[in-house]
Amino acid sequence: MPRYPVDFTPDLRRLKSWPSMKNNLWRQPYLIELTYADNFRLVEDSIRGRNLKILEVGCGTGFMSLELARRGHDVVGIDLNEKIIRIARRTVETDPYSKNRGSIRYEVADFNKWSDIPETYDVVLFSRVLHDLPRPKKILSKAHHLLKNRGRLVCLEYAYDRIDRRAATWLYQIRRALELTGGYSSHLPEDPEEGVENILRENLYGRKEHINKFEEMRQPLEQLFVKERLSWHCYHCWDVFRDMRVPDRKRENALASLFKRMEQLLIDSGEIQPVLFRFVGTKASA
């Protein structure tokens, strides 16, 4: 769990520098624009309609739930971590854009044990949390139960097991080049082969047992929901951004933007496998 400053405000409309937040993307506004803000745009693009009732499972510090409420939706965000829910609530309490906001409520809860009236929600959202929840089919069945008829499931998720050697090689090249120029905080092996193997090992095998692979998520998603969209997006560069330490902010911003565009180019040309997917589906009949 990262250490948050006392006055930390995770809000896409009130971005500022938090230099004390080492290894955290919130430390610089331009890193948030390339990561969390971009993910929110993917979620917003997946939702149709006005004044919807939305549930976000694993809402974290709540920035996405807050932004959805600002779009006029009524939002419930739940998360197991009491500390980050306190941050989410504090951010809402100080929101200067609350005049036309929909309702928003955060709860400290385990989704497995949490309950609400069946067929309550127009949208259930999972943003980079389903991969870390045991028994994904059970989780998604519960989401199905909570959705209204023709309700929508939006899942923005990390498929860690899809990293390939080409992606690991590209990551090593970027990290090592940054390190040699003083712009990277971690130490990497000098031998490229060893460095690439370390990245593969770290991503493929250095995981907790219950983290779900792509197929363990895809299968129940497509069994329980009628697929409307499955798309792939940049995510490898997030790890680079966390450990970047380029003193000049303009240069760091330019490098981060370049790395993201490079990753998208490599994905589009089929040179590397992407690991972040967006699944959008509607509730299938029981």
C-alpha positions as CSV (number, residue, x, y, z in Angstrom):
1,M,0.0,0.0,0.0
2,P,1.5,3.3,-1.1
3,R,2.0,6.1,1.5
4,Y,-0.3,9.0,0.7
5,P,0.3,12.7,1.7
6,V,-2.2,14.0,4.3
7,D,-3.8,16.3,1.7
8,F,-3.7,13.9,-1.2
9,T,-6.6,14.5,-3.6
10,P,-6.9,11.9,-6.4
11,D,-9.0,14.0,-8.8
12,L,-8.6,14.2,-12.6
13,R,-9.8,17.8,-12.5
14,R,-7.5,18.9,-9.7
15,L,-4.2,17.5,-10.7
16,K,-1.0,18.7,-9.1
17,S,2.5,17.5,-8.4
18,W,3.0,15.2,-5.4
19,P,6.8,14.8,-5.6
20,S,6.9,12.8,-2.3
21,M,4.9,10.0,-3.9
22,K,7.8,7.9,-5.2
23,N,6.9,5.1,-7.6
24,N,3.3,6.4,-7.8
25,L,1.9,7.8,-11.0
26,W,0.0,10.5,-9.1
27,R,3.3,12.3,-8.5
28,Q,3.0,14.2,-11.7
29,P,-0.2,15.4,-13.6
30,Y,1.2,14.5,-17.1
31,L,1.6,10.8,-15.9
32,I,-2.0,10.7,-14.8
33,E,-3.1,12.1,-18.2
34,L,-1.3,9.3,-19.9
35,T,-2.6,6.5,-17.6
36,Y,-5.6,6.9,-15.3
37,A,-7.2,9.7,-17.3
38,D,-6.9,7.7,-20.5
39,N,-8.5,4.7,-18.8
40,F,-11.4,6.9,-17.7
41,R,-11.9,8.0,-21.3
42,L,-12.1,4.3,-22.3
43,V,-14.7,3.7,-19.6
44,E,-16.7,6.8,-20.5
45,D,-16.7,5.7,-24.1
46,S,-18.2,2.4,-23.1
47,I,-21.2,3.9,-21.3
48,R,-24.4,5.0,-23.0
49,G,-27.2,7.0,-21.5
50,R,-27.8,9.7,-18.9
51,N,-28.6,9.6,-15.2
52,L,-27.5,5.9,-15.0
53,K,-27.1,4.0,-11.8
54,I,-23.5,2.7,-11.7
55,L,-21.6,0.3,-9.4
56,E,-17.8,0.4,-9.4
57,V,-16.3,-2.7,-7.8
58,G,-12.9,-2.1,-6.3
59,C,-13.1,1.7,-6.7
60,G,-9.8,2.4,-4.9
61,T,-9.3,6.1,-4.3
62,G,-12.5,6.8,-6.2
63,F,-11.4,9.1,-9.0
64,M,-13.3,7.2,-11.6
65,S,-16.5,7.0,-9.6
66,L,-16.3,10.7,-8.9
67,E,-15.8,11.6,-12.5
68,L,-18.8,9.4,-13.5
69,A,-20.9,11.2,-10.9
70,R,-19.9,14.5,-12.4
71,R,-21.4,13.3,-15.7
72,G,-24.7,13.1,-13.9
73,H,-24.8,9.4,-13.0
74,D,-25.6,8.0,-9.5
75,V,-22.6,6.0,-8.4
76,V,-21.8,3.5,-5.7
77,G,-18.1,2.6,-5.2
78,I,-17.0,-0.2,-3.0
79,D,-13.5,-1.3,-1.9
80,L,-12.1,-3.4,0.9
81,N,-9.5,-0.9,1.9
82,E,-10.8,1.5,4.6
83,K,-7.9,3.9,4.2
84,I,-8.4,4.6,0.5
85,I,-12.1,4.9,0.9
86,R,-11.4,7.6,3.5
87,I,-9.4,9.4,0.8
88,A,-12.2,8.9,-1.7
89,R,-14.8,10.4,0.7
90,R,-12.5,13.4,1.6
91,T,-12.0,14.1,-2.1
92,V,-15.8,14.2,-2.7
93,E,-16.3,16.4,0.3
94,T,-13.9,19.0,-1.2
95,D,-15.2,18.7,-4.7
96,P,-15.6,22.2,-6.3
97,Y,-17.6,20.8,-9.2
98,S,-20.4,19.2,-7.1
99,K,-23.2,21.6,-8.2
100,N,-24.6,19.4,-11.0
101,R,-23.1,16.1,-9.8
102,G,-25.1,12.9,-9.5
103,S,-25.2,11.1,-6.1
104,I,-22.0,9.3,-5.0
105,R,-21.5,6.9,-2.1
106,Y,-18.4,4.9,-1.1
107,E,-18.6,1.8,1.0
108,V,-15.9,-0.3,2.7
109,A,-17.0,-3.8,1.6
110,D,-15.9,-7.2,0.2
111,F,-17.9,-7.6,-3.0
112,N,-18.3,-11.3,-2.2
113,K,-20.2,-10.4,1.0
114,W,-21.8,-7.2,-0.1
115,S,-25.4,-7.2,-1.2
116,D,-27.9,-4.9,-2.9
117,I,-31.3,-5.3,-4.5
118,P,-31.1,-7.5,-7.7
119,E,-31.4,-5.7,-11.0
120,T,-30.5,-2.3,-9.5
121,Y,-27.7,-1.1,-11.7
122,D,-27.5,0.1,-15.3
123,V,-23.7,-0.4,-15.3
124,V,-21.3,-2.5,-13.3
125,L,-17.7,-1.4,-13.7
126,F,-14.5,-3.3,-12.9
127,S,-11.3,-1.3,-13.5
128,R,-8.1,-3.3,-13.1
129,V,-9.5,-5.3,-10.2
130,L,-11.0,-8.5,-11.6
131,H,-7.6,-10.1,-12.2
132,D,-7.0,-9.9,-8.5
133,L,-10.3,-11.4,-7.3
134,P,-10.5,-15.2,-6.7
135,R,-13.2,-17.1,-8.5
136,P,-13.9,-14.6,-11.3
137,K,-17.0,-16.5,-12.5
138,K,-18.6,-16.2,-9.1
139,I,-17.8,-12.4,-9.0
140,L,-19.2,-11.9,-12.5
141,S,-22.3,-13.9,-11.8
142,K,-23.0,-11.6,-8.9
143,A,-22.5,-8.6,-11.2
144,H,-24.9,-10.2,-13.6
145,H,-27.5,-10.5,-10.8
146,L,-27.1,-6.8,-9.8
147,L,-27.6,-5.5,-13.4
148,K,-30.9,-4.5,-14.8
149,N,-32.2,-6.3,-17.9
150,R,-30.0,-5.1,-20.8
151,G,-27.6,-3.6,-18.2
152,R,-24.0,-3.2,-19.2
153,L,-20.8,-4.7,-17.8
154,V,-17.6,-2.7,-18.4
155,C,-14.3,-4.4,-17.6
156,L,-11.0,-2.7,-18.0
157,E,-8.5,-5.3,-17.1
158,Y,-4.8,-6.5,-16.9
159,A,-3.9,-9.8,-18.6
160,Y,-0.5,-10.3,-17.1
161,D,0.1,-13.7,-18.7
162,R,0.1,-12.2,-22.2
163,I,3.5,-10.5,-21.9
164,D,5.9,-11.9,-24.5
165,R,9.6,-11.8,-25.1
166,R,9.4,-9.0,-27.6
167,A,7.6,-6.8,-25.1
168,A,10.0,-7.7,-22.3
169,T,12.9,-6.9,-24.7
170,W,11.4,-3.5,-25.5
171,L,10.9,-2.8,-21.8
172,Y,14.4,-3.7,-20.9
173,Q,15.8,-1.4,-23.7
174,I,13.8,1.6,-22.4
175,R,14.5,1.0,-18.7
176,R,18.2,0.4,-19.3
177,A,18.6,3.5,-21.5
178,L,16.9,5.6,-18.9
179,E,19.1,4.1,-16.1
180,L,22.3,4.8,-18.0
181,T,21.3,8.5,-18.4
182,G,20.2,8.8,-14.7
183,G,16.5,8.8,-15.5
184,Y,15.5,5.5,-13.8
185,S,15.3,4.6,-10.2
186,S,15.8,0.8,-10.3
187,H,18.9,-1.1,-11.0
188,L,18.9,-3.5,-14.0
189,P,21.3,-6.3,-15.0
190,E,23.9,-5.1,-17.5
191,D,23.4,-8.3,-19.6
192,P,20.4,-7.8,-21.8
193,E,19.5,-11.5,-21.9
194,E,19.5,-11.6,-18.1
195,G,17.4,-8.4,-17.9
196,V,14.8,-9.7,-20.3
197,E,14.5,-13.0,-18.4
198,N,14.1,-11.1,-15.2
199,I,11.2,-9.1,-16.7
200,L,9.5,-12.2,-18.0
201,R,10.0,-14.0,-14.7
202,E,8.7,-11.1,-12.7
203,N,5.6,-10.7,-14.8
204,L,4.8,-14.3,-15.5
205,Y,5.8,-16.1,-12.3
206,G,6.3,-13.5,-9.5
207,R,2.6,-13.3,-8.9
208,K,0.2,-14.2,-6.1
209,E,-1.6,-17.5,-6.8
210,H,-5.1,-16.0,-7.1
211,I,-4.3,-13.5,-9.8
212,N,-6.3,-14.6,-12.8
213,K,-5.0,-15.2,-16.3
214,F,-6.7,-13.8,-19.4
215,E,-8.7,-16.9,-20.2
216,E,-9.9,-17.2,-16.6
217,M,-11.5,-13.8,-17.1
218,R,-12.5,-13.9,-20.7
219,Q,-14.5,-17.2,-20.5
220,P,-16.9,-16.1,-17.8
221,L,-17.2,-12.6,-19.3
222,E,-18.3,-14.1,-22.6
223,Q,-20.5,-16.8,-21.0
224,L,-22.5,-14.3,-18.8
225,F,-22.6,-11.3,-21.1
226,V,-23.2,-10.6,-24.7
227,K,-20.0,-9.2,-26.0
228,E,-20.2,-5.8,-27.6
229,R,-16.5,-4.9,-27.7
230,L,-13.1,-6.4,-26.8
231,S,-10.2,-4.0,-27.4
232,W,-6.6,-3.9,-26.4
233,H,-4.7,-0.9,-25.1
234,C,-1.3,0.3,-23.8
235,Y,-0.2,-0.7,-20.3
236,H,3.4,-1.9,-20.5
237,C,4.6,1.7,-20.3
238,W,2.9,2.2,-16.9
239,D,5.7,0.3,-15.2
240,V,8.3,2.5,-16.9
241,F,6.5,5.6,-15.8
242,R,6.5,4.6,-12.2
243,D,10.3,4.3,-12.0
244,M,11.2,7.2,-14.3
245,R,13.2,9.9,-12.6
246,V,14.0,12.5,-15.2
247,P,14.8,15.8,-13.3
248,D,13.4,18.1,-16.1
249,R,9.7,17.7,-16.1
250,K,9.2,18.8,-19.7
251,R,11.7,16.2,-20.8
252,E,10.1,13.5,-18.7
253,N,6.7,14.4,-20.0
254,A,8.0,14.3,-23.6
255,L,9.7,10.9,-23.0
256,A,6.6,9.4,-21.3
257,S,4.4,10.5,-24.2
258,L,6.9,9.1,-26.7
259,F,7.1,5.7,-24.9
260,K,3.3,5.4,-24.9
261,R,3.1,6.2,-28.6
262,M,5.8,3.7,-29.3
263,E,4.0,1.0,-27.4
264,Q,0.8,1.8,-29.4
265,L,2.7,1.6,-32.6
266,L,4.2,-1.8,-31.6
267,I,0.8,-3.1,-30.7
268,D,-0.8,-1.9,-33.9
269,S,1.9,-3.5,-36.0
270,G,1.7,-6.8,-34.1
271,E,5.2,-6.6,-32.8
272,I,4.2,-7.0,-29.2
273,Q,1.2,-8.4,-27.4
274,P,-0.8,-5.9,-25.4
275,V,-1.9,-6.8,-21.8
276,L,-4.7,-4.3,-21.0
277,F,-8.1,-5.2,-22.4
278,R,-11.5,-3.5,-22.4
279,F,-14.5,-5.8,-22.4
280,V,-18.0,-4.3,-22.8
281,G,-21.0,-6.6,-22.7
282,T,-24.7,-6.5,-21.9
283,K,-26.6,-8.8,-19.5
284,A,-27.5,-12.0,-21.1
285,S,-30.8,-13.7,-20.3
286,A,-30.6,-16.2,-17.5
